[in-house]
């Protein structure tokens, strides 16, 4: 039986050295998980990082760009948001995590639980809301709502 072809990863160090290695040799959780990210999601995260790295762009212009960047309906594009959030968490991109969290909170506010369950593709078993879970969800939504009102 023939072995499956290796998935190779190329890394470039800060001093321009190139390293090529088989994905099966990855011991880092971050790098291993990054290899499962679809290209369209990675491209969006890179776009975000590039925009926020622009020194010549004002903070106000970046906020306007952020609104356009996530100008998708969360309800029909939840997986895109969740995938971007996963990458932002892996790479510790706090601004993107905050941006996505605010978009999610804004979308969920006032929505019936069934709409939220469907957006997150949760089964009835996964979506059992205990009083404790309900209280935690409301605390988090209130926190995110306050941050949004403060412009954070």
HELIX and SHEET records of a PDB file:
HELIX    1   1 UNK A   23  UNK A   25  5                                   3    
HELIX    2   2 UNK A   29  UNK A   34  1                                   6    
HELIX    3   3 UNK A   39  UNK A   53  1                                  15    
HELIX    4   4 UNK A   59  UNK A   69  1                                  11    
HELIX    5   5 UNK A   74  UNK A   91  1                                  18    
HELIX    6   6 UNK A   94  UNK A  108  1                                  15    
HELIX    7   7 UNK A  113  UNK A  119  1                                   7    
HELIX    8   8 UNK A  131  UNK A  149  1                                  19    
SHEET    1   A 2 UNK A   8  UNK A  12  0                                        
SHEET    2   A 2 UNK A  18  UNK A  22 -1                                        
END                                                                             
